[in-house]
Amino acid sequence: MPVSRTNRLAIEGGRPVRQEPFPPRRLFGEEEKAAAMALFDEAIATGQAFGYNGPREQAYERDFAEYLGGGLAKAVNSGTSAVLAALAALELEPGSEVVVPPITDPGGVMPVAMMNCLPVPADTDGSSFNAGPEQIAAAITERTRALIVAHIMGEPADMQPVMDLARKHGLYVIEDCAQAHGASYRGRMVGTWGDLAAFSTMSGKHHATGAQGGVVFTRNEELFWKARRFMDRGKPFGTDETTNVRLGLNLNSNELSAAIGRAQLKKLPWIVQRRQELAEAICEGIADLPALAGPRLAPEATASYWFLRLSVDPSKLTVEKNRFAEAVRAEGVPVTVSYDHMPNEHIWFRQRRTYGTSGYPWPPGEAGEKAVQFDLPNCRAAIDRCFLIAVHENWSRREVDDTVAALRKVHAAFVKD
Ligand SMILES: Cc1ncc(COP(=O)(O)O)c(C=O)c1O
């Protein structure tokens, strides 16, 4: 179909590029079903209920660590729990500052305040949704003890300069890989750069252990045991003690989740590869459009595309980004118009709704009010420029072609002469 201004946009009453719905993900299949059924068959045959920390969980954790090239992994009940346990392993003093991602799920930031530390968002790098090394450097103070670095949308953050910075200042680094399973940077998987990594394995992610889940990964045995104790009510794992050794929670995963996760893990390399092929094909199809661009990745980074992030150049368009994205969506393409998730703009953060009326860990009064104010100009600009395509592994060439056709049609209608 030739693209011209005479092709009326669907948002203006024209015929959408895509008439039928896009295919579902079909994340769970016969393999996951068989794994779960085997567990029930076993429970029925033996009369023993399946539990947690059993053989399937251990096998899943071994497989997960192996996928990352070796290390220690522990399954938990959510990505938020994974971030919390990773932080707990650092045993930070209350009131420590932790530099956090500026655009992320609340579950990537709330654990900092839960651990009685102050979350300090660094601005984005001016291109992606990730904090940049310069912006992280600007957020570091003498009270900073750790950095949480997220790879948002599956686009790796620029980890080498971040790690150099962390080493220079003696800071721990937690990588939040909730959106970035299988992404890599300088030939190494994300999650293997920092001291610890947190993954979400809920059903919307590349890889799932069922409805909810998460994994903590590290190559540091001491940190591993510290995280592990926190995850299970302070049990004396890895020590000679006989009673519980620290404050903790019950963040355990379980045999059923692990059985599903193990079947899932076998599909992960294919899922990542397929998303890369599809996202790259879409980017290629729009490469000549002046007002629209695919993600500019950090040097030597390979994204795993939780979503495909596209950005518009507002100076070259007759409409704002939201109208552009809504028009693409009206053409029948699955689009998220805005990923507007800045935790520091949320009510709980701005009003310090934490423990009773104390506002803790923030200081009381004016000092506390000031401590939750941040100027993040790149961040707001990135949100205002970007929209997301919900690309996934079950798309075929046809979905790519329709997406490209819709993007080109909308671009032709809204690009300035
Ligand atoms: C970057 C990031 N961190 C943490 C989380 C929290 O993970 P969960 O939803 O599994 O608790 C998410 C969830 O989407 C996330 O995207």
The ligand as a Gaussian input file, in Angstrom:
#p B3LYP/6-31G(d) Opt

LIG

0 1
 C       12.694000      -2.697000      36.649000
 C       11.795000      -3.433000      37.578000
 N       12.196000      -3.671000      38.842000
 C       11.441000      -4.356000      39.710000
 C       10.210000      -4.851000      39.342000
 C        9.383000      -5.574000      40.349000
 O        9.203000      -6.900000      39.961000
 P        7.903000      -7.708000      40.446000
 O        6.736000      -7.127000      39.737000
 O        8.188000      -9.112000      40.021000
 O        7.829000      -7.551000      41.911000
 C        9.741000      -4.662000      38.040000
 C        8.435000      -5.165000      37.613000
 O        7.973000      -4.904000      36.533000
 C       10.548000      -3.932000      37.134000
 O       10.167000      -3.712000      35.887000

